[in-house]
Amino acid sequence: HDDHARRISHDVGAVVVSVDYRLAPEHQFPAGVEDCLAAARHVVEHVAEYGGDRDRIAVAGDSAGGNPSAVTAVALRDAGVPIAAQLLIYPGTDFSETADRYRSREENAEGYYLTADDMRWFRQHYLPDDFVPGDPRASVIDTPDLAGLPPAVIAVGEFDPLRDEGEAYAKALADAGVDVRLFRFDGLIHGFFGMGPLSAAADDAIGQLTASLRDVLG
């Protein structure tokens, strides 16, 4: 994901701290989430050492990384640590056993890089046997109260199994009074944020997202 970090840094004019959080199945939930929160707290406390601006701190992530980014934004709010924005790129927001109810998971189940079977496989390996269903640190869409979260730039692709849960989370945030900028990119698939050098449409979408984040950060 070095290319993702470099593109955001270049376009937004920001210092990007890329977090190598622990991965399942060797390190199942909530290890990765805890790592992301620890990294965010560290950056907040040491932002000057990184050459950053305390008033322009954001969290960002795509796909699996979009999940702990969203969860970290909630945890920082709960801890009274304000940040300026969150960039969630085709995020996974629902790890419940009923997540297959989203229409996009059926419509885009096969043939568009990420498959519905992939998502079930990820869930099986990410969540431990003693996982308590409804834990919002996994299914962030189940967070009881989303009010007071930082402005969100959220991206989904038309042909992505995660499209509908990303849009559902955007709606839940908006309903809670959060400033949300939702981008749905027709014709694009999961993973487009890394396809800029190969696709003019993906490159344009990336540019729109980084411009929106730059605007939110001011």
C-alpha positions in Angstrom: 0.0 0.0 0.0 3.0 2.3 -0.3 1.5 3.7 -3.5 -1.8 4.5 -1.7 0.1 6.4 1.0 2.2 8.3 -1.5 -0.7 9.3 -3.6 -2.6 10.7 -0.5 0.5 12.5 0.7 1.1 14.1 -2.7 -2.5 15.1 -3.5 -3.5 16.2 0.0 -0.3 17.8 1.0 -0.1 15.8 4.2 2.3 13.7 6.2 1.0 10.1 5.9 1.9 7.5 8.6 1.3 4.0 7.2 0.4 1.5 9.9 1.6 -2.1 9.5 -1.0 -3.5 11.8 -1.1 -7.2 12.8 -3.0 -9.4 10.4 -5.3 -12.5 10.7 -5.3 -15.4 10.9 -2.1 -15.3 13.0 -3.5 -12.3 14.8 -7.3 -12.3 14.9 -9.7 -9.5 15.9 -9.2 -7.3 17.8 -5.4 -7.2 17.4 -5.4 -5.1 14.2 -7.9 -2.6 15.5 -5.9 -2.2 18.7 -2.8 -1.5 16.7 -4.5 1.1 14.6 -5.8 2.9 17.6 -2.4 2.8 19.3 -0.8 4.2 16.2 -3.4 7.0 16.0 -2.9 7.9 19.6 0.8 8.0 19.1 0.5 10.3 16.1 -1.8 12.7 18.0 0.7 12.9 20.8 3.8 13.3 18.6 2.3 15.0 15.5 4.9 17.8 15.7 7.7 15.3 15.5 6.2 14.0 12.2 6.0 17.6 10.8 2.2 17.4 10.9 -0.6 19.7 12.0 -2.7 18.8 15.0 -5.7 20.4 13.4 -5.4 18.3 10.3 -5.2 14.8 11.6 -7.3 12.2 9.7 -7.6 8.5 9.6 -7.8 6.7 6.2 -8.0 3.2 4.9 -9.3 1.1 2.0 -11.1 -2.2 2.1 -10.1 -4.2 5.2 -8.1 -1.1 6.3 -11.2 1.0 6.0 -12.8 -0.9 8.9 -10.2 -0.2 11.6 -10.0 3.4 10.3 -13.7 3.9 10.9 -13.4 2.0 14.3 -10.5 4.2 15.3 -12.4 7.4 14.5 -15.2 6.2 16.9 -12.7 5.2 19.6 -10.9 8.5 19.4 -14.2 10.3 19.7 -15.1 8.3 22.8 -11.8 9.1 24.3 -12.3 12.8 23.8 -9.5 13.0 21.2 -10.9 15.0 18.2 -9.6 14.5 14.7 -10.5 16.4 11.5 -11.6 13.7 9.0 -11.9 10.1 8.0 -11.3 8.7 4.5 -13.0 5.4 4.1 -12.4 3.7 0.7 -14.8 0.9 -0.1 -14.7 0.0 3.6 -15.9 -3.3 5.2 -18.4 -2.1 7.8 -20.4 -5.2 8.6 -18.9 -8.5 9.8 -22.2 -9.9 11.0 -23.4 -13.4 9.9 -26.2 -11.7 8.0 -24.0 -9.4 5.9 -24.9 -11.4 2.8 -28.2 -9.6 2.9 -26.7 -6.6 1.0 -27.8 -6.6 -2.6 -24.3 -5.8 -3.9 -22.9 -8.9 -2.3 -25.3 -10.9 -4.5 -25.0 -8.7 -7.6 -21.2 -8.6 -7.5 -20.6 -12.0 -6.0 -18.4 -13.2 -8.9 -16.2 -11.7 -11.6 -15.1 -8.4 -10.1 -11.9 -9.3 -8.3 -13.3 -9.4 -4.8 -16.0 -12.1 -4.5 -18.7 -13.0 -2.0 -16.8 -16.2 -1.1 -13.7 -14.1 -0.4 -15.7 -12.0 2.1 -16.9 -15.1 3.9 -13.4 -16.5 4.0 -12.1 -13.3 5.4 -14.7 -13.3 8.1 -13.9 -16.9 9.1 -10.2 -16.1 9.5 -10.6 -12.6 11.0 -13.0 -13.3 13.8 -12.1 -15.7 16.7 -14.3 -18.5 17.9 -15.3 -16.5 21.0 -16.4 -13.4 19.0 -19.5 -11.8 20.3 -21.8 -10.9 17.4 -22.6 -7.2 17.2 -19.3 -6.0 18.6 -18.9 -2.6 16.9 -15.2 -2.8 16.8 -15.7 -5.3 14.0 -19.1 -4.3 12.6 -18.7 -0.6 12.9 -22.1 -0.1 11.4 -23.5 -1.5 14.7 -22.0 1.4 16.7 -24.9 2.5 18.9 -24.2 6.3 18.6 -22.4 7.8 15.6 -23.0 11.4 16.5 -20.0 13.7 16.9 -17.7 11.7 14.5 -15.4 13.7 12.2 -16.4 14.5 8.6 -16.2 11.4 6.4 -15.2 11.0 2.8 -16.6 7.6 1.7 -16.0 5.9 -1.6 -17.7 2.8 -3.1 -17.5 1.2 -6.5 -20.5 0.1 -8.6 -19.2 -3.4 -9.1 -18.0 -4.1 -5.5 -19.5 -6.6 -3.1 -18.9 -4.0 -0.4 -20.8 -1.2 -2.2 -24.0 -1.4 -0.2 -22.6 -1.7 3.3 -20.3 1.3 2.5 -23.4 3.3 1.4 -25.3 2.1 4.5 -22.6 3.3 6.8 -22.5 6.7 5.0 -26.3 6.9 5.5 -26.0 6.0 9.2 -23.4 8.7 9.7 -25.4 11.3 7.9 -28.5 10.3 9.9 -26.4 11.0 13.1 -25.6 14.4 11.9 -22.1 13.7 10.6 -20.8 15.6 7.5 -20.6 12.9 4.9 -19.3 13.1 1.3 -20.2 9.9 -0.4 -18.8 9.0 -3.8 -20.2 6.1 -5.9 -18.0 5.5 -8.9 -19.9 3.7 -11.7 -18.0 1.2 -13.6 -15.3 0.6 -11.0 -14.5 -2.4 -8.9 -13.0 -3.2 -5.5 -9.4 -2.1 -5.3 -9.6 0.8 -7.7 -7.6 3.1 -5.4 -4.5 1.1 -6.4 -5.3 1.0 -10.1 -4.6 4.7 -11.0 -1.6 3.9 -13.2 -3.6 1.3 -15.2 -7.0 3.0 -15.5 -7.9 6.6 -16.3 -11.3 6.2 -14.6 -9.6 4.9 -11.4 -7.1 7.7 -11.5 -9.9 10.3 -11.8 -11.8 8.7 -8.9 -8.6 8.8 -6.7 -8.2 12.4 -7.6 -11.7 13.2 -6.6 -11.3 11.5 -3.2 -8.0 13.1 -2.3 -9.4 16.6 -3.4 -12.4 16.0 -1.2 -10.2 15.1 1.8 -7.9 18.1 1.2 -11.0 20.3 1.1 -12.3 18.8 4.4 -9.0 19.3 6.1 -8.8 22.9 4.9 
